[in-house]
Every structure is written in structure tokens, then in C-alpha cells.
Amino acid sequence: MIGGIVLLGRYVFVGRIAARQQWAYRGELLMRSVSMVLFMGVFMALWSTAFAIREGGKLVGYSLTEMVWYLAMTETVALSTSRVFIEISEAVKSGDLTYTLMRPVSYPFFQVANSLGNAVPRFALNLLTASAVVALGVGWNVGNLAGFLAFLGTAALALILDALIAVLIGLTAFWLEEVMPVFWIYQKLLFTVGGLFLPLEFFPGWLRAVSAWLPFRFVTNVPARAFVAFNQAEVLQSVVGQIIYILIFTGLVSWVWHIAQRRMVVHGG
């Protein structure tokens, strides 16, 4: 029990250091804010045109305001994730990873904590930027306090799940070395069945049913929907799903890391 608390404290410390380092790179954070402004400006223009052409109040249950806020929330989460798999891949290819084995923490979960620490400042700034832009563009008459709190909670779980998937992608470097194609596949799945750009209600029934069982919607769709269409029972069900997938990917990361250590080969000097 005490050992577990001590170990958890180490990971929290890693996350705090990563968050402080992220704040030091203010230029990168500023560029992310600029990207968010551009993205939301384009999305607001596109959806304003789509709703104007349709001449109706809602599309698949979403008003223009709700649609734009949905996109603001999915982009807030998506642009807050870190690409820790690149660091893992480079460490595997260079052989530097062997030096990290001396740390008193598990390497993959060290990277999960590092990823989450980097994500926290990005998330805070992205949320403020997206909220300001969208509020000015379409107004603030969507969501409520319960929905906002549900968004924060599900977004935190989403970032944990994404960090585990990112580390798992990074560990594939032991077999593939170049992990970017794996990331691109994951990214496109977030774009589509994850509901990053379109709520899953736009999909055909069979595809919606398939998407409901996949982990990708728990990263982007679930937090955004919790905000714009808060339903306590739905949120609780989604949280259970997020926790289940976090446990599954925690087990996968541990298993793959166990196998990867047997294949460890030092490349280069």
C-alpha cells in the first residue's frame, strides 16, 4: 500500500516537472492558440454556411451553436495531446532507452506521466482560447455547469487514455522503428469513428453501433457530447467505458513493454 503511494507520487512528480517545462515553451503554446483560432474560425464559417443552406434549426439534433461548441471541445482535447511516441521511437533507435532503465519507475508509465504533464498546460490554454473564440462567434448559450464539470472529468480520462495509446504506439518501434504510420492510422480513426470533426449522430446506424464499442470515441466524442448535450446517465456510462479502456490499455502497455525488453537491441553508439 505504502509502496504504491510512493510510486504514484513519483509519477505525479514527473507530471509536474513536465507541466513546468511545457509552460517554459511559451512560443509553442502561443502557436497552438493561433492554430485554435484559425481552426475554429474555419469551422464556424463552414457550419454557418451548412445551416444557412439547410434553412432549418438543427442537424441531427444539433443547433449551429451546439455544433460549433462540440467542435471547440473536441479540438481542445485533440490539440492538447502530446506526441510522446516520437520520443520513445527515437530512444529505441538511438539506444538511449537503455539508460532510462535505471530509473525507479516503469519507463512506459514514466512516459504516460510525462505526456499528461505536457497536456495540462496545453489543455488549459486551448480551452480558454476555443471558448473565447466561439463565444464571440456564436454566443455562450449552450451547456451548463454540470455539463462543463462532466467535460472536465471525461476530458481528463480521455487524455489518460490517449497517453496510454501514444505510449503503445511508441513501443511498436521495437518492431517497426518508424512509428508515424501507426500514429496516422490512429489519428484518422479519431477523425472519423472518434467523432473529432463530426458527431457520431451523423453516421449511419451500423457505423454508430460499431463506433460505440471502439475506444476512439472515448477520446474526443465523449467529452464534447458531455458538454453540449449533458445527460447524467449517458455520462456515467461513458465514464465506465473510459475506465474500462484505460485498464485494458494499461494492461497492453505492460504486456508489450515486457515483450519489448526481451527484444531490446542497442542501435548506434
N, C-alpha and C positions, 0 to 999 in steps of 0.2 A: 504493500500500500504506500509506504513512505517512499520506496524506490520509484514507484510510478509517478508520484507527485514531483519528486526531484527531476525525473526525466521530462515531465511535462513542462516544468519550469525552465529547463534548458531550451526546449523548443520555443517557448514564449520569448525567451531572451533572444534567440536567433531572429524571431519575427520582429522584435522591437528594433534590433540593430538594422535589419533590412529596411524597415519603415523609415528610420532616421536617415539612412543613406539615400533612400528614394527622394526624401524631401530636399536633400542637398542638390539633386539634379533638377533645379527649377526650370531650366530651359526645356528639358524633355516634358515636364509637366505642363508647361505653357503651350508647347506644340500639341499636346494631347487635347488641351482645351480648345485650341484653334480648330483641330480636327473635329471635335464635337460640335462646335458652332457650324462648321461647313456641312457636316452630315445632317444635322437637324434642320438647317436651312433648306437643303435639297429635299429632304423627306417632307417637310411642311409644304413646299411648293408642289411636289408630286401628288400628295394626298389631297391637297386643296383642289387641284385640278380634277382628280378622280371623283371626288364627292360632288364637284360642280357639274361634271358631265352626267353623273347619275341622277342628279336632281332629287335626291332622296335624303332622308335624315340619317340613315345608318347603313352600314355594310356589315353583313353577318353579325349584327348586334353591336357594332362599334360605331360611335359617332366620330366625326373628324377629330374632335378634341381628345377623345379616348384613344383613337388610333395613334395620334402623334405622341401622346404621353406613353403609350405602350412602347413605341419605338425608342423614346427617350430612356425608358427604364432598361430595355434590352441592350441598348448601346452603352449605357452606364456600366452594366456588368461586363459586356464583351470587351470594352476598351480598358477595363481595369485589370484584366488578366495579364500575367507575365509569361514570357516565353522561356521558362526555365529549362525546357528541353534542349535549347541551343547550348546552354552552359554545360549540361550533362553530356551532350554529344561531343562537344569539344574536349571535355575532360577525358572521355573514353578514348578518343582518337589520339590525344597527346600523351596519354598515360598519367596525367596529373591526378586522375581519380584515385590512384593507389595511395597518395599522400593523405587523402581525406579519411582513410580507414582508421587512422589513429584517433579520430575524434570520439568523444564518449557518447555519441549519438549515432543512430542509423543514418547512413548517407541519404537514401531516398526521402526519408521523413525530415531530415535537415533541409532538403531542397523544397519540400512541401511548406515548411515553416518559412523559409526564405521567400518563396513565391507569395505566400499570404501577406508577409510583411511588406513586400513591394506593392501588393494590390491595395492595401488600406489607404494610403495617401492618394493613389490614383482614383479609387472609388469615391472618396470624399470630394475631390475636385471635379470629377466627371459628373457627379450627382448635382453639385451646385451649378455647374455650367449648363448642363442639359435643362435643369429646372428653370433657370433664369431665361434661357433662350426660348423654351417652349411656352413659359408663362407670358412672355412678351408677344409671342406669335399667335397663340390660340387661347390664352387665358388659363386660369387655375381651377376652373370649376369641374374638377374631376378628382376622384379619390377622397379618402377621409383619413383621420388619424389612425384608425385600426388598419386600414389598407397600407398606409405608409410604414407602420411598425411591422406589418406582415412582410412587406417588401424588404425591409432591412434584414429581418431574420432569414427569409428564404434566400436573399442575395448572399448573405454570409455563408450559408450552407452551399450555395451554388459555387462560390469561389473556392471553397474547400474541395468540392467535387472536381472542379476544373483543374485545381492544382494537382490533385492525385492523377488525373488523366494526363496532364502535361508531364509529370514525372514518369509515368508509364511510357509515354511516347519517347521521352529521353532515354529510357533504359533499353529501348529497341535498338539503340546504337551499338549494343554488344553484338547484334546480328546483322544490322543494316548499315551501320556507321552514319549514313546520311538519313536524318530523320524528318527533314522538311516535307517529303511527300506524305508521310504518315500524318503530320500536322495538317497539311492541306486537306486531306480526307476528313479529318475531324472538324476542321473549320467549315467545310462545305456542309457537313451534316448539321452543324449548329445553324448555318444559314437557312437550311431547308426544314428538316424534321425537328430542329431545335426551336423553330419559331422566332428566329432572330429578326427577320425583316417582315414576316407575315404571321399574324396569329394563326394558330392551328385550325381555327374555325373556318379558314379559307380553303382548307384541304378537303378532298373527297372523304367520305366516311371511312372507307377502308384504310386510307393512309393515316387518318386521325387516330384510328384504333391501333395501328402499328406504332405510331409515334408515342402514344401514351405509355407504352411498355419500354421504350428506349430511354437511355439516360440523358440524352441531349436536351430534351425539353426542360429538364430539371435545372439546367444551367441558365437558360435565357427566358423561356416562355413562362415558367412558374413564377419567378419574382415579379415580372411585368404584369402578369394577369392578377396577381395578389393585390397589386396597387390599383389598377384601373377597374377591376371587377371583383372586389373583395367579397369572399364567401367563406365564412369560418370553417365549415365542414370541408370545403374544397382545399383550403389552405392546409388544414391539419392532415388531410390525405396526401397532399403534395409533400409536406414535411416528412411524413413517414417514408414516402418514396425516395426523397433525397437522402435520408439517413440510411436506408437500405443500400442504396447505390454507393454511398460513402464507405460503408462497411465492406461491400463487395470489392470496390477498387482498392481499399486499404489491404485486403487480403491478396489481391492480384499483384499490387506493388511489392508486398513482402515476398510472395512466391517467385516473381520474376527476378527480384534482386537476389534471392537465394540461388537461383539457377545461374544468374549472370556472374556471380562471384566465382563460380567454377570455370567460367569461360574467360576470366579476366586475362587479357594479354596487354602488355605494355607496348604501345606504339611510339616510335620516335625515340628522342633521347630520354 
